[in-house]
Amino acid sequence: MHPFIEAFHKTWLALIDEFKIDIASLRTNRITPALVEDVGVESYGSQYTLKELGSIAMLPPNLLVIDPWDKTTIPAIEKGIQLAQIGVMPSNDGTVIKLVFPPLTEEKRLSLVKVLKEKFEESRIKFRQQRDGVRKQIQDLLEKKEINEDELYDLNEALQKQVDEFNKTIDTVSEKKEKEIMTI
């Protein structure tokens, strides 16, 4: 595999991972710690994620319990959750923070699908920019006479295989998440 294609393959795998992380915070009817674990919290004079400040437990069907390792961070964690606007208000009993998630309405599910599609399109745009950069590099090689027409064809074909694989993968990930969101 040509170094351009190999680097492009790694790039699109990273884009898929970034997309998965990005959409993990989109709520489905299944409550998971991923909904809040990356919420930013200002504590000890620095910025932390919630998962760095305590454990997050899931209690069926719709409750997350955050148990901070240092109880003095509870007010900062509450503030971080409120600023994140995740659709719930934290309740603090002095030792843990509880987040009760109401069931999703049809309107909210449709709104989440819309956000999913926006994130999906953003990922595809980033991908197209990467692909266009590789195409330009390949074309530059031809203009510098470092490759011939046959090699150009082979590189473009290898690039197209990567494009097809990316599209198939991101479509599958997006469809799965949309199904999770729309499932009651």
N, CA and C atoms as an extended XYZ file, in Angstrom:
552
Properties=species:S:1:pos:R:3:atomname:S:1:resname:S:1:resid:I:1 pbc="F F F"
N         0.853       -1.180        0.000 N   MET     1
C         0.000        0.000        0.000 CA  MET     1
C         0.898        1.242        0.000 C   MET     1
N         0.556        2.206       -0.824 N   HIS     2
C         1.323        3.447       -0.933 CA  HIS     2
C         1.217        4.240        0.376 C   HIS     2
N         2.281        4.941        0.764 N   PRO     3
C         2.252        5.705        2.019 CA  PRO     3
C         1.084        6.700        2.110 C   PRO     3
N         0.697        7.320        0.977 N   PHE     4
C        -0.438        8.251        1.003 CA  PHE     4
C        -1.716        7.520        1.400 C   PHE     4
N        -1.908        6.359        0.814 N   ILE     5
C        -3.125        5.589        1.069 CA  ILE     5
C        -3.108        5.048        2.498 C   ILE     5
N        -1.946        4.607        2.944 N   GLU     6
C        -1.821        4.089        4.307 CA  GLU     6
C        -2.112        5.189        5.334 C   GLU     6
N        -1.566        6.367        5.110 N   ALA     7
C        -1.815        7.500        6.011 CA  ALA     7
C        -3.286        7.895        5.969 C   ALA     7
N        -3.867        7.857        4.777 N   PHE     8
C        -5.282        8.193        4.629 CA  PHE     8
C        -6.147        7.186        5.379 C   PHE     8
N        -5.783        5.917        5.314 N   HIS     9
C        -6.523        4.871        6.027 CA  HIS     9
C        -6.520        5.155        7.531 C   HIS     9
N        -5.356        5.501        8.071 N   LYS    10
C        -5.257        5.819        9.498 CA  LYS    10
C        -6.086        7.057        9.835 C   LYS    10
N        -6.085        8.025        8.928 N   THR    11
C        -6.846        9.255        9.148 CA  THR    11
C        -8.329        8.967        9.232 C   THR    11
N        -8.847        8.161        8.288 N   TRP    12
C       -10.287        7.935        8.330 CA  TRP    12
C       -10.687        7.036        9.487 C   TRP    12
N        -9.796        6.141        9.922 N   LEU    13
C       -10.103        5.358       11.124 CA  LEU    13
C       -10.213        6.288       12.336 C   LEU    13
N        -9.330        7.281       12.397 N   ALA    14
C        -9.384        8.262       13.482 CA  ALA    14
C       -10.664        9.089       13.399 C   ALA    14
N       -11.097        9.430       12.183 N   LEU    15
C       -12.348       10.176       12.019 CA  LEU    15
C       -13.542        9.352       12.491 C   LEU    15
N       -13.536        8.059       12.216 N   ILE    16
C       -14.619        7.183       12.683 CA  ILE    16
C       -14.629        7.147       14.206 C   ILE    16
N       -13.456        6.992       14.814 N   ASP    17
C       -13.373        6.975       16.275 CA  ASP    17
C       -13.863        8.294       16.863 C   ASP    17
N       -13.467        9.396       16.258 N   GLU    18
C       -13.900       10.722       16.707 CA  GLU    18
C       -15.421       10.843       16.608 C   GLU    18
N       -15.994       10.341       15.518 N   PHE    19
C       -17.443       10.374       15.321 CA  PHE    19
C       -18.142        9.539       16.393 C   PHE    19
N       -17.619        8.355       16.678 N   LYS    20
C       -18.223        7.489       17.699 CA  LYS    20
C       -18.201        8.162       19.067 C   LYS    20
N       -17.078        8.793       19.396 N   ILE    21
C       -16.971        9.491       20.680 CA  ILE    21
C       -17.952       10.657       20.723 C   ILE    21
N       -18.046       11.375       19.617 N   ASP    22
C       -18.928       12.534       19.521 CA  ASP    22
C       -20.391       12.140       19.716 C   ASP    22
N       -20.809       11.037       19.110 N   ILE    23
C       -22.225       10.662       19.199 CA  ILE    23
C       -22.542        9.848       20.450 C   ILE    23
N       -21.522        9.410       21.183 N   ALA    24
C       -21.771        8.660       22.417 CA  ALA    24
C       -22.528        9.515       23.424 C   ALA    24
N       -22.350       10.824       23.352 N   SER    25
C       -23.030       11.714       24.289 CA  SER    25
C       -24.481       11.981       23.898 C   SER    25
N       -24.897       11.509       22.713 N   LEU    26
C       -26.300       11.662       22.326 CA  LEU    26
C       -27.114       10.616       23.073 C   LEU    26
N       -28.114       11.074       23.743 N   ARG    27
C       -28.886       10.202       24.611 CA  ARG    27
C       -29.808        9.283       23.822 C   ARG    27
N       -29.887        8.056       24.278 N   THR    28
C       -30.883        7.112       23.776 CA  THR    28
C       -31.778        6.786       24.964 C   THR    28
N       -32.691        5.865       24.811 N   ASN    29
C       -33.516        5.477       25.957 CA  ASN    29
C       -32.728        4.647       26.962 C   ASN    29
N       -31.540        4.194       26.561 N   ARG    30
C       -30.650        3.500       27.492 CA  ARG    30
C       -29.703        4.536       28.084 C   ARG    30
N       -29.732        4.678       29.369 N   ILE    31
C       -28.871        5.636       30.049 CA  ILE    31
C       -27.503        4.983       30.254 C   ILE    31
N       -26.445        5.687       29.876 N   THR    32
C       -25.088        5.174       30.072 CA  THR    32
C       -24.201        6.277       30.646 C   THR    32
N       -23.149        5.903       31.349 N   PRO    33
C       -22.215        6.909       31.870 CA  PRO    33
C       -21.593        7.775       30.777 C   PRO    33
N       -21.553        7.271       29.543 N   ALA    34
C       -20.974        8.043       28.437 CA  ALA    34
C       -21.705        9.366       28.223 C   ALA    34
N       -22.943        9.448       28.693 N   LEU    35
C       -23.703       10.693       28.539 CA  LEU    35
C       -23.059       11.852       29.291 C   LEU    35
N       -22.377       11.541       30.393 N   VAL    36
C       -21.848       12.616       31.238 CA  VAL    36
C       -20.353       12.523       31.526 C   VAL    36
N       -19.703       11.417       31.177 N   GLU    37
C       -18.321       11.224       31.625 CA  GLU    37
C       -17.342       12.262       31.093 C   GLU    37
N       -17.662       12.892       29.977 N   ASP    38
C       -16.753       13.897       29.424 CA  ASP    38
C       -17.206       15.331       29.693 C   ASP    38
N       -18.171       15.497       30.599 N   VAL    39
C       -18.619       16.837       30.985 CA  VAL    39
C       -17.453       17.558       31.657 C   VAL    39
N       -17.213       18.789       31.240 N   GLY    40
C       -16.119       19.576       31.805 CA  GLY    40
C       -16.470       20.130       33.171 C   GLY    40
N       -15.528       20.033       34.101 N   VAL    41
C       -15.720       20.527       35.464 CA  VAL    41
C       -14.497       21.355       35.852 C   VAL    41
N       -14.747       22.566       36.322 N   GLU    42
C       -13.677       23.446       36.805 CA  GLU    42
C       -13.468       23.140       38.287 C   GLU    42
N       -12.304       22.573       38.611 N   SER    43
C       -12.028       22.204       39.996 CA  SER    43
C       -10.522       22.265       40.235 C   SER    43
N       -10.148       22.568       41.461 N   TYR    44
C        -8.726       22.662       41.825 CA  TYR    44
C        -7.970       23.634       40.917 C   TYR    44
N        -8.660       24.605       40.354 N   GLY    45
C        -8.019       25.589       39.493 CA  GLY    45
C        -7.721       25.107       38.087 C   GLY    45
N        -8.236       23.941       37.727 N   SER    46
C        -8.013       23.383       36.390 CA  SER    46
C        -9.310       22.808       35.840 C   SER    46
N        -9.265       22.428       34.579 N   GLN    47
C       -10.419       21.826       33.917 CA  GLN    47
C       -10.246       20.305       33.918 C   GLN    47
N       -11.267       19.590       34.374 N   TYR    48
C       -11.259       18.131       34.408 CA  TYR    48
C       -12.529       17.612       33.753 C   TYR    48
N       -12.499       16.332       33.391 N   THR    49
C       -13.740       15.682       32.968 CA  THR    49
C       -14.332       15.000       34.192 C   THR    49
N       -15.622       14.739       34.125 N   LEU    50
C       -16.318       14.129       35.249 CA  LEU    50
C       -15.711       12.776       35.620 C   LEU    50
N       -15.318       12.008       34.615 N   LYS    51
C       -14.747       10.681       34.905 CA  LYS    51
C       -13.400       10.769       35.625 C   LYS    51
N       -12.753       11.932       35.577 N   GLU    52
C       -11.489       12.114       36.292 CA  GLU    52
C       -11.704       12.475       37.761 C   GLU    52
N       -12.931       12.877       38.101 N   LEU    53
C       -13.197       13.348       39.460 CA  LEU    53
C       -13.994       12.372       40.314 C   LEU    53
N       -14.535       11.318       39.702 N   GLY    54
C       -15.320       10.371       40.481 CA  GLY    54
C       -15.807        9.221       39.636 C   GLY    54
N       -16.503        8.307       40.299 N   SER    55
C       -17.062        7.164       39.571 CA  SER    55
C       -18.500        7.475       39.176 C   SER    55
N       -18.910        6.907       38.055 N   ILE    56
C       -20.263        7.120       37.548 CA  ILE    56
C       -20.925        5.755       37.451 C   ILE    56
N       -22.004        5.572       38.210 N   ALA    57
C       -22.715        4.293       38.214 CA  ALA    57
C       -24.079        4.465       37.569 C   ALA    57
N       -24.509        3.421       36.891 N   MET    58
C       -25.806        3.431       36.229 CA  MET    58
C       -26.755        2.559       37.044 C   MET    58
N       -27.888        3.120       37.418 N   LEU    59
C       -28.913        2.358       38.114 CA  LEU    59
C       -30.161        2.352       37.242 C   LEU    59
N       -30.575        1.168       36.794 N   PRO    60
C       -31.733        1.091       35.896 CA  PRO    60
C       -32.962        1.674       36.554 C   PRO    60
N       -33.898        2.194       35.821 N   PRO    61
C       -33.861        2.332       34.377 CA  PRO    61
C       -33.320        3.672       33.903 C   PRO    61
N       -33.318        4.702       34.781 N   ASN    62
C       -33.010        6.036       34.265 CA  ASN    62
C       -32.210        6.898       35.238 C   ASN    62
N       -31.318        6.288       35.993 N   LEU    63
C       -30.604        7.034       37.026 CA  LEU    63
C       -29.092        6.829       36.895 C   LEU    63
N       -28.369        7.939       36.937 N   LEU    64
C       -26.906        7.892       37.031 CA  LEU    64
C       -26.517        8.471       38.385 C   LEU    64
N       -25.583        7.808       39.048 N   VAL    65
C       -25.097        8.275       40.341 CA  VAL    65
C       -23.607        8.570       40.198 C   VAL    65
N       -23.249        9.801       40.539 N   ILE    66
C       -21.852       10.231       40.470 CA  ILE    66
C       -21.323       10.292       41.895 C   ILE    66
N       -20.291        9.511       42.155 N   ASP    67
C       -19.687        9.447       43.484 CA  ASP    67
C       -18.287       10.058       43.404 C   ASP    67
N       -18.158       11.347       43.748 N   PRO    68
C       -16.847       12.006       43.655 CA  PRO    68
C       -15.860       11.413       44.655 C   PRO    68
N       -14.604       11.323       44.237 N   TRP    69
C       -13.575       10.822       45.139 CA  TRP    69
C       -13.292       11.846       46.235 C   TRP    69
N       -13.423       13.117       45.898 N   ASP    70
C       -13.256       14.189       46.876 CA  ASP    70
C       -14.600       14.905       46.977 C   ASP    70
N       -15.245       14.771       48.128 N   LYS    71
C       -16.606       15.315       48.300 CA  LYS    71
C       -16.644       16.841       48.183 C   LYS    71
N       -15.501       17.507       48.329 N   THR    72
C       -15.497       18.967       48.210 CA  THR    72
C       -15.701       19.416       46.762 C   THR    72
N       -15.612       18.483       45.823 N   THR    73
C       -15.811       18.838       44.409 CA  THR    73
C       -17.280       18.775       43.991 C   THR    73
N       -18.164       18.358       44.892 N   ILE    74
C       -19.583       18.209       44.533 CA  ILE    74
C       -20.174       19.491       43.948 C   ILE    74
N       -19.988       20.670       44.568 N   PRO    75
C       -20.558       21.886       43.963 CA  PRO    75
C       -20.016       22.167       42.553 C   PRO    75
N       -18.727       21.929       42.345 N   ALA    76
C       -18.132       22.157       41.021 CA  ALA    76
C       -18.701       21.175       40.000 C   ALA    76
N       -18.903       19.929       40.419 N   ILE    77
C       -19.478       18.925       39.517 CA  ILE    77
C       -20.908       19.304       39.153 C   ILE    77
N       -21.683       19.730       40.153 N   GLU    78
C       -23.059       20.167       39.877 CA  GLU    78
C       -23.074       21.311       38.867 C   GLU    78
N       -22.197       22.274       39.069 N   LYS    79
C       -22.129       23.421       38.160 CA  LYS    79
C       -21.757       22.969       36.750 C   LYS    79
N       -20.783       22.066       36.635 N   GLY    80
C       -20.377       21.550       35.329 CA  GLY    80
C       -21.517       20.855       34.606 C   GLY    80
N       -22.296       20.076       35.346 N   ILE    81
C       -23.440       19.372       34.751 CA  ILE    81
C       -24.485       20.375       34.274 C   ILE    81
N       -24.745       21.389       35.087 N   GLN    82
C       -25.721       22.409       34.691 CA  GLN    82
C       -25.257       23.163       33.452 C   GLN    82
N       -23.975       23.501       33.394 N   LEU    83
C       -23.446       24.228       32.237 CA  LEU    83
C       -23.441       23.374       30.972 C   LEU    83
N       -23.353       22.057       31.132 N   ALA    84
C       -23.324       21.154       29.976 CA  ALA    84
C       -24.689       21.036       29.304 C   ALA    84
N       -25.732       21.459       29.992 N   GLN    85
C       -27.100       21.437       29.448 CA  GLN    85
C       -27.448       20.076       28.842 C   GLN    85
N       -27.388       19.054       29.676 N   ILE    86
C       -27.691       17.705       29.205 CA  ILE    86
C       -29.148       17.320       29.411 C   ILE    86
N       -29.939       18.242       29.911 N   GLY    87
C       -31.374       17.993       30.015 CA  GLY    87
C       -31.833       17.461       31.361 C   GLY    87
N       -30.961       17.447       32.359 N   VAL    88
C       -31.349       17.020       33.706 CA  VAL    88
C       -30.706       17.958       34.718 C   VAL    88
N       -31.364       18.059       35.865 N   MET    89
C       -30.806       18.848       36.959 CA  MET    89
C       -30.223       17.886       37.986 C   MET    89
N       -28.997       18.121       38.409 N   PRO    90
C       -28.388       17.235       39.402 CA  PRO    90
C       -29.006       17.435       40.780 C   PRO    90
N       -29.148       16.343       41.518 N   SER    91
C       -29.569       16.456       42.916 CA  SER    91
C       -28.423       15.940       43.781 C   SER    91
N       -28.121       16.689       44.822 N   ASN    92
C       -26.947       16.452       45.649 CA  ASN    92
C       -27.415       16.095       47.052 C   ASN    92
N       -26.996       14.920       47.542 N   ASP    93
C       -27.363       14.558       48.917 CA  ASP    93
C       -26.179       14.719       49.878 C   ASP    93
N       -25.122       15.381       49.420 N   GLY    94
C       -23.956       15.619       50.260 CA  GLY    94
C       -22.833       14.626       50.042 C   GLY    94
N       -23.162       13.447       49.540 N   THR    95
C       -22.118       12.445       49.295 CA  THR    95
C       -22.058       12.025       47.831 C   THR    95
N       -23.204       12.011       47.169 N   VAL    96
C       -23.263       11.644       45.750 CA  VAL    96
C       -24.170       12.624       45.015 C   VAL    96
N       -24.044       12.620       43.704 N   ILE    97
C       -24.918       13.432       42.854 CA  ILE    97
C       -25.745       12.462       42.028 C   ILE    97
N       -27.048       12.689       42.022 N   LYS    98
C       -27.942       11.817       41.259 CA  LYS    98
C       -28.506       12.585       40.075 C   LYS    98
N       -28.564       11.894       38.937 N   LEU    99
C       -29.148       12.458       37.725 CA  LEU    99
C       -30.280       11.540       37.284 C   LEU    99
N       -31.499       12.043       37.349 N   VAL   100
C       -32.664       11.262       36.929 CA  VAL   100
C       -33.052       11.734       35.534 C   VAL   100
N       -33.004       10.823       34.575 N   PHE   101
C       -33.309       11.147       33.189 CA  PHE   101
C       -34.757       10.785       32.875 C   PHE   101
N       -35.549       11.761       32.445 N   PRO   102
C       -36.928       11.441       32.055 CA  PRO   102
C       -36.926       10.673       30.734 C   PRO   102
N       -37.995        9.922       30.466 N   PRO   103
C       -38.071        9.224       29.175 CA  PRO   103
C       -38.056       10.239       28.031 C   PRO   103
N       -37.493        9.830       26.905 N   LEU   104
C       -37.441       10.717       25.743 CA  LEU   104
C       -38.810       10.811       25.081 C   LEU   104
N       -39.186       12.030       24.741 N   THR   105
C       -40.421       12.217       23.978 CA  THR   105
C       -40.100       12.027       22.498 C   THR   105
N       -41.141       11.871       21.702 N   GLU   106
C       -40.948       11.727       20.254 CA  GLU   106
C       -40.231       12.961       19.696 C   GLU   106
N       -40.635       14.128       20.169 N   GLU   107
C       -40.024       15.378       19.706 CA  GLU   107
C       -38.529       15.424       20.040 C   GLU   107
N       -38.179       15.004       21.253 N   LYS   108
C       -36.774       15.006       21.671 CA  LYS   108
C       -35.968       13.988       20.865 C   LYS   108
N       -36.557       12.816       20.599 N   ARG   109
C       -35.856       11.805       19.799 CA  ARG   109
C       -35.574       12.334       18.399 C   ARG   109
N       -36.562       13.003       17.800 N   LEU   110
C       -36.372       13.569       16.459 CA  LEU   110
C       -35.300       14.660       16.478 C   LEU   110
N       -35.282       15.433       17.550 N   SER   111
C       -34.263       16.473       17.700 CA  SER   111
C       -32.867       15.847       17.812 C   SER   111
N       -32.755       14.753       18.549 N   LEU   112
C       -31.467       14.063       18.684 CA  LEU   112
C       -31.012       13.461       17.361 C   LEU   112
N       -31.964       12.943       16.586 N   VAL   113
C       -31.619       12.396       15.266 CA  VAL   113
C       -31.093       13.516       14.372 C   VAL   113
N       -31.694       14.692       14.484 N   LYS   114
C       -31.231       15.836       13.698 CA  LYS   114
C       -29.789       16.198       14.076 C   LYS   114
N       -29.493       16.203       15.367 N   VAL   115
C       -28.127       16.481       15.832 CA  VAL   115
C       -27.175       15.399       15.327 C   VAL   115
N       -27.619       14.139       15.372 N   LEU   116
C       -26.811       13.026       14.866 CA  LEU   116
C       -26.472       13.245       13.399 C   LEU   116
N       -27.456       13.635       12.612 N   LYS   117
C       -27.230       13.846       11.180 CA  LYS   117
C       -26.257       15.008       10.943 C   LYS   117
N       -26.337       16.042       11.783 N   GLU   118
C       -25.393       17.160       11.662 CA  GLU   118
C       -23.963       16.697       11.960 C   GLU   118
N       -23.804       15.910       13.014 N   LYS   119
C       -22.476       15.393       13.362 CA  LYS   119
C       -21.965       14.451       12.272 C   LYS   119
N       -22.874       13.667       11.701 N   PHE   120
C       -22.552       12.755       10.604 CA  PHE   120
C       -22.031       13.550        9.409 C   PHE   120
N       -22.739       14.614        9.072 N   GLU   121
C       -22.334       15.433        7.922 CA  GLU   121
C       -21.001       16.135        8.185 C   GLU   121
N       -20.797       16.604        9.423 N   GLU   122
C       -19.513       17.229        9.769 CA  GLU   122
C       -18.362       16.243        9.569 C   GLU   122
N       -18.577       15.001        9.966 N   SER   123
C       -17.534       13.976        9.797 CA  SER   123
C       -17.271       13.710        8.326 C   SER   123
N       -18.322       13.683        7.532 N   ARG   124
C       -18.147       13.441        6.098 CA  ARG   124
C       -17.399       14.597        5.435 C   ARG   124
N       -17.669       15.818        5.878 N   ILE   125
C       -16.967       16.984        5.326 CA  ILE   125
C       -15.478       16.892        5.654 C   ILE   125
N       -15.158       16.565        6.918 N   LYS   126
C       -13.749       16.404        7.300 CA  LYS   126
C       -13.098       15.323        6.439 C   LYS   126
N       -13.838       14.245        6.212 N   PHE   127
C       -13.318       13.138        5.408 CA  PHE   127
C       -13.056       13.583        3.974 C   PHE   127
N       -14.011       14.299        3.397 N   ARG   128
C       -13.836       14.761        2.010 CA  ARG   128
C       -12.617       15.668        1.887 C   ARG   128
N       -12.398       16.513        2.889 N   GLN   129
C       -11.227       17.387        2.862 CA  GLN   129
C        -9.938       16.565        2.874 C   GLN   129
N        -9.912       15.525        3.692 N   GLN   130
C        -8.740       14.645        3.729 CA  GLN   130
C        -8.553       13.932        2.392 C   GLN   130
N        -9.651       13.424        1.846 N   ARG   131
C        -9.594       12.709        0.565 CA  ARG   131
C        -9.085       13.626       -0.539 C   ARG   131
N        -9.599       14.856       -0.574 N   ASP   132
C        -9.170       15.803       -1.604 CA  ASP   132
C        -7.681       16.126       -1.476 C   ASP   132
N        -7.190       16.190       -0.245 N   GLY   133
C        -5.764       16.421       -0.030 CA  GLY   133
C        -4.917       15.285       -0.583 C   GLY   133
N        -5.375       14.059       -0.388 N   VAL   134
C        -4.643       12.901       -0.913 CA  VAL   134
C        -4.697       12.898       -2.432 C   VAL   134
N        -5.854       13.218       -3.000 N   ARG   135
C        -5.964       13.280       -4.470 CA  ARG   135
C        -4.988       14.305       -5.044 C   ARG   135
N        -4.880       15.437       -4.362 N   LYS   136
C        -3.955       16.474       -4.833 CA  LYS   136
C        -2.508       15.979       -4.746 C   LYS   136
N        -2.173       15.285       -3.674 N   GLN   137
C        -0.816       14.738       -3.534 CA  GLN   137
C        -0.519       13.745       -4.658 C   GLN   137
N        -1.498       12.913       -4.969 N   ILE   138
C        -1.322       11.931       -6.046 CA  ILE   138
C        -1.140       12.645       -7.381 C   ILE   138
N        -1.964       13.655       -7.629 N   GLN   139
C        -1.872       14.414       -8.879 CA  GLN   139
C        -0.524       15.130       -8.981 C   GLN   139
N        -0.045       15.652       -7.849 N   ASP   140
C         1.263       16.314       -7.836 CA  ASP   140
C         2.385       15.343       -8.206 C   ASP   140
N         2.262       14.098       -7.754 N   LEU   141
C         3.261       13.085       -8.113 CA  LEU   141
C         3.292       12.865       -9.622 C   LEU   141
N         2.116       12.857      -10.234 N   LEU   142
C         2.039       12.672      -11.683 CA  LEU   142
C         2.676       13.862      -12.401 C   LEU   142
N         2.361       15.070      -11.940 N   GLU   143
C         2.907       16.267      -12.571 CA  GLU   143
C         4.430       16.332      -12.439 C   GLU   143
N         4.962       15.818      -11.333 N   LYS   144
C         6.417       15.790      -11.135 CA  LYS   144
C         7.045       14.584      -11.830 C   LYS   144
N         6.205       13.807      -12.465 N   LYS   145
C         6.634       12.607      -13.197 CA  LYS   145
C         7.266       11.557      -12.276 C   LYS   145
N         6.801       11.535      -11.015 N   GLU   146
C         7.275       10.519      -10.074 CA  GLU   146
C         6.470        9.230      -10.204 C   GLU   146
N         5.287        9.347      -10.808 N   ILE   147
C         4.473        8.170      -11.113 CA  ILE   147
C         3.972        8.303      -12.544 C   ILE   147
N         3.588        7.176      -13.127 N   ASN   148
C         3.038        7.221      -14.486 CA  ASN   148
C         1.512        7.099      -14.427 C   ASN   148
N         0.869        7.106      -15.584 N   GLU   149
C        -0.599        7.058      -15.660 CA  GLU   149
C        -1.164        5.781      -15.026 C   GLU   149
N        -0.485        4.659      -15.227 N   ASP   150
C        -0.959        3.399      -14.643 CA  ASP   150
C        -0.927        3.458      -13.116 C   ASP   150
N         0.152        4.005      -12.578 N   GLU   151
C         0.259        4.134      -11.124 CA  GLU   151
C        -0.776        5.123      -10.591 C   GLU   151
N        -1.034        6.173      -11.360 N   LEU   152
C        -2.076        7.129      -10.987 CA  LEU   152
C        -3.418        6.420      -10.883 C   LEU   152
N        -3.720        5.614      -11.884 N   TYR   153
C        -4.977        4.863      -11.888 CA  TYR   153
C        -5.046        3.936      -10.670 C   TYR   153
N        -3.959        3.215      -10.395 N   ASP   154
C        -3.927        2.284       -9.261 CA  ASP   154
C        -4.101        3.014       -7.928 C   ASP   154
N        -3.430        4.158       -7.782 N   LEU   155
C        -3.558        4.927       -6.542 CA  LEU   155
C        -4.972        5.477       -6.367 C   LEU   155
N        -5.549        5.976       -7.463 N   ASN   156
C        -6.919        6.482       -7.377 CA  ASN   156
C        -7.901        5.360       -7.062 C   ASN   156
N        -7.645        4.177       -7.607 N   GLU   157
C        -8.510        3.029       -7.321 CA  GLU   157
C        -8.381        2.619       -5.846 C   GLU   157
N        -7.161        2.597       -5.330 N   ALA   158
C        -6.938        2.266       -3.917 CA  ALA   158
C        -7.589        3.314       -3.014 C   ALA   158
N        -7.494        4.570       -3.420 N   LEU   159
C        -8.127        5.647       -2.668 CA  LEU   159
C        -9.638        5.464       -2.654 C   LEU   159
N       -10.212        5.119       -3.800 N   GLN   160
C       -11.660        4.926       -3.877 CA  GLN   160
C       -12.115        3.767       -2.993 C   GLN   160
N       -11.313        2.723       -2.894 N   LYS   161
C       -11.650        1.605       -2.003 CA  LYS   161
C       -11.711        2.086       -0.556 C   LYS   161
N       -10.770        2.947       -0.180 N   GLN   162
C       -10.773        3.508        1.172 CA  GLN   162
C       -12.012        4.384        1.393 C   GLN   162
N       -12.362        5.163        0.382 N   VAL   163
C       -13.549        6.021        0.457 CA  VAL   163
C       -14.790        5.162        0.664 C   VAL   163
N       -14.915        4.104       -0.122 N   ASP   164
C       -16.080        3.220       -0.012 CA  ASP   164
C       -16.149        2.563        1.363 C   ASP   164
N       -15.001        2.144        1.865 N   GLU   165
C       -14.964        1.502        3.182 CA  GLU   165
C       -15.353        2.496        4.281 C   GLU   165
N       -14.848        3.725        4.189 N   PHE   166
C       -15.219        4.760        5.159 CA  PHE   166
C       -16.720        5.005        5.128 C   PHE   166
N       -17.269        5.208        3.922 N   ASN   167
C       -18.697        5.494        3.799 CA  ASN   167
C       -19.542        4.368        4.377 C   ASN   167
N       -19.166        3.143        4.102 N   LYS   168
C       -19.908        1.995        4.623 CA  LYS   168
C       -19.849        1.974        6.152 C   LYS   168
N       -18.666        2.203        6.702 N   THR   169
C       -18.480        2.163        8.153 CA  THR   169
C       -19.247        3.272        8.850 C   THR   169
N       -19.111        4.499        8.362 N   ILE   170
C       -19.779        5.614        9.041 CA  ILE   170
C       -21.296        5.523        8.881 C   ILE   170
N       -21.765        5.022        7.739 N   ASP   171
C       -23.204        4.812        7.560 CA  ASP   171
C       -23.727        3.802        8.572 C   ASP   171
N       -22.998        2.724        8.763 N   THR   172
C       -23.410        1.685        9.713 CA  THR   172
C       -23.466        2.234       11.134 C   THR   172
N       -22.441        2.967       11.531 N   VAL   173
C       -22.393        3.545       12.877 CA  VAL   173
C       -23.555        4.515       13.077 C   VAL   173
N       -23.798        5.366       12.092 N   SER   174
C       -24.863        6.358       12.187 CA  SER   174
C       -26.243        5.702       12.235 C   SER   174
N       -26.462        4.717       11.380 N   GLU   175
C       -27.759        4.028       11.362 CA  GLU   175
C       -28.023        3.310       12.681 C   GLU   175
N       -26.990        2.700       13.243 N   LYS   176
C       -27.139        2.006       14.524 CA  LYS   176
C       -27.533        2.995       15.619 C   LYS   176
N       -26.862        4.150       15.654 N   LYS   177
C       -27.160        5.152       16.678 CA  LYS   177
C       -28.564        5.715       16.485 C   LYS   177
N       -28.950        5.956       15.235 N   GLU   178
C       -30.300        6.470       14.974 CA  GLU   178
C       -31.349        5.465       15.444 C   GLU   178
N       -31.108        4.205       15.200 N   LYS   179
C       -32.043        3.163       15.644 CA  LYS   179
C       -32.143        3.153       17.168 C   LYS   179
N       -30.991        3.287       17.852 N   GLU   180
C       -30.991        3.341       19.319 CA  GLU   180
C       -31.797        4.533       19.826 C   GLU   180
N       -31.632        5.678       19.173 N   ILE   181
C       -32.342        6.887       19.597 CA  ILE   181
C       -33.843        6.727       19.407 C   ILE   181
N       -34.245        6.170       18.286 N   MET   182
C       -35.672        6.087       17.958 CA  MET   182
C       -36.388        4.921       18.644 C   MET   182
N       -35.642        3.980       19.214 N   THR   183
C       -36.265        2.850       19.903 CA  THR   183
C       -36.850        3.318       21.227 C   THR   183
N       -38.098        2.965       21.431 N   ILE   184
C       -38.789        3.377       22.669 CA  ILE   184
C       -38.555        2.351       23.759 C   ILE   184
